[in-house]
Amino acid sequence: MTDAFAKPELRDLVRNFTRREIVPHLADWERAGEVPRELHRKAAELGLLGIGFAEEVGGEGGDLTDSIVVTEEIIQSGGSSGLIAALFTHGIALPHIVDSGDRDLIDRFVRPTLRGELIGCLAITEPDGGSDVAGIRTTAKADGDAYVVNGTKLFITSGARADFATTAVRTEDGVRLVVVAKDGGFTVTRTLEKMGWHCSDTAELSFVDVRVPRTHDVGGFLALMRHFAAERISLAVQCYATAQRCLDLTLAWVRDRHTFGRPLASRQLVRHRLAEMARQVDVARTYVRHTALRVASGEQLVTEVAMAKNTAVAACDHIVDQAVQLHGGLGYLRDAEVERHYRDARIMGIGGGTTEIMNEIIAKQLGV
Ligand SMILES: Cc1cc2nc3c(=O)[nH]c(=O)nc-3n(C[C@H](O)[C@H](O)[C@H](O)COP(=O)(O)OP(=O)(O)OC[C@H]3O[C@@H](n4cnc5c(N)ncnc54)[C@H](O)[C@@H]3O)c2cc1C
């Protein structure tokens, strides 16, 4: 059976990029609370930002399997899920604009973003709640050829740096997505401090009587829901990739570390913990990749994607915790890579639809 995820050339490219352009700077970006725009330009020059987007809209082609390989390889080479969230936010901000097929919007927002010149974000969640997407309160009132948008968005990834926001609003026709430019549009009212994902800026955005051309309407509620699948798969990949990285770091550590005159790796308790970590990461990777292949081939999966996300989140939660534990005191220090993964991992069961909301989806499929 051919391995759709082998892609050795793409892996080499991403590994070299990560080791050269990301790893030496990641600790600084974690302290700064954001990644520099320059990184977007460098990633674009190598074609990494355009992966998964058609050439007709300025992308490099490829599909979900290519995006997955990029994510796996960045984390496996010493990057992080926070870095992925910050550098690849366009993965959630652009697909609706692309799907709208509007040439002007594609020229104004999609192409420059894929060239690393603009940063976009996806603004759905509000202070009153994120899980109930149908209940959003930000309004868009029709006024001639414009919408007038009022409301607040919370927890928006890359929101502090964003040049535009693909924004969920409530119109007379229900929930819709409109593209709002920062210039003359929304304001960043707060940059939020978080437990993890420190290099990924997260913001509160305010919209006060913002006039948005009606031509910036790029789709309705169903389109919004459809693209959740790719976002959830991406988060699931970040989970098993983080888990694999933590397992690898821990394997190296337990071989080196001696206690009571013997390497940690010689203790049965430790070996069985490692075996359990390896089992969980492999099950998660296998199921997530299998589900991703089905999504990439055009199947509209919702339940399986929810199962994939929850499986990968559970594996990641367990493995980052075990990795810190097996590293002892070192695992608790800021300089330890496993410490960063431990903090970064906590968002995975919250972002992109919580574990409970995934279970609601699964339960509905069961008819209960
Ligand atoms: C770092 C970070 C980055 C984010 N990035 C973005 C972004 O880029 N764009 C964006 O739009 N949003 C983003 N979010 C928001 C994220 O998607 C929401 O936090 C998430 O959907 C949960 O919404 P909430 O926080 O309002 O929690 P709530 O919806 O208030 O839920 C609170 C708790 O109740 C549970 N719950 C809710 N409803 C039910 C139910 N029916 N049954 C059982 N349990 C239930 C939830 O699972 C959760 O545990 C981000 C959040 C964080 C922290």
The ligand as a Gaussian input file, in Angstrom:
#p B3LYP/6-31G(d) Opt

LIG

0 1
 C       -6.178000      30.091000      22.454000
 C       -7.506000      30.126000      21.811000
 C       -7.616000      30.364000      20.445000
 C       -8.870000      30.457000      19.842000
 N       -8.968000      30.816000      18.519000
 C      -10.187000      31.111000      17.998000
 C      -10.309000      31.683000      16.685000
 O       -9.328000      31.886000      15.982000
 N      -11.543000      32.018000      16.238000
 C      -12.665000      31.816000      16.979000
 O      -13.751000      32.140000      16.516000
 N      -12.597000      31.253000      18.232000
 C      -11.379000      30.910000      18.740000
 N      -11.285000      30.378000      20.003000
 C      -12.496000      30.143000      20.762000
 C      -12.831000      28.670000      20.939000
 O      -13.260000      28.111000      19.731000
 C      -13.898000      28.611000      22.031000
 O      -13.253000      28.937000      23.271000
 C      -14.571000      27.266000      22.131000
 O      -15.369000      27.035000      20.983000
 C      -15.480000      27.165000      23.370000
 O      -16.315000      28.267000      23.461000
 P      -16.402000      29.069000      24.844000
 O      -15.015000      29.371000      25.270000
 O      -17.311000      30.215000      24.648000
 O      -17.006000      28.063000      25.877000
 P      -18.562000      27.748000      26.124000
 O      -19.231000      27.535000      24.825000
 O      -19.117000      28.766000      27.049000
 O      -18.442000      26.354000      26.887000
 C      -17.965000      26.270000      28.236000
 C      -17.909000      24.795000      28.630000
 O      -19.216000      24.241000      28.550000
 C      -19.205000      23.106000      27.701000
 N      -20.469000      23.046000      26.969000
 C      -21.006000      24.000000      26.177000
 N      -22.167000      23.586000      25.659000
 C      -22.361000      22.337000      26.135000
 C      -23.383000      21.362000      25.948000
 N      -24.427000      21.581000      25.134000
 N      -23.265000      20.173000      26.583000
 C      -22.202000      19.910000      27.387000
 N      -21.198000      20.800000      27.587000
 C      -21.287000      21.982000      26.971000
 C      -18.037000      23.319000      26.767000
 O      -17.586000      22.094000      26.227000
 C      -17.040000      23.939000      27.726000
 O      -16.398000      22.927000      28.454000
 C      -10.036000      30.241000      20.607000
 C       -9.924000      29.956000      21.980000
 C       -8.694000      29.928000      22.579000
 C       -8.624000      29.709000      24.059000

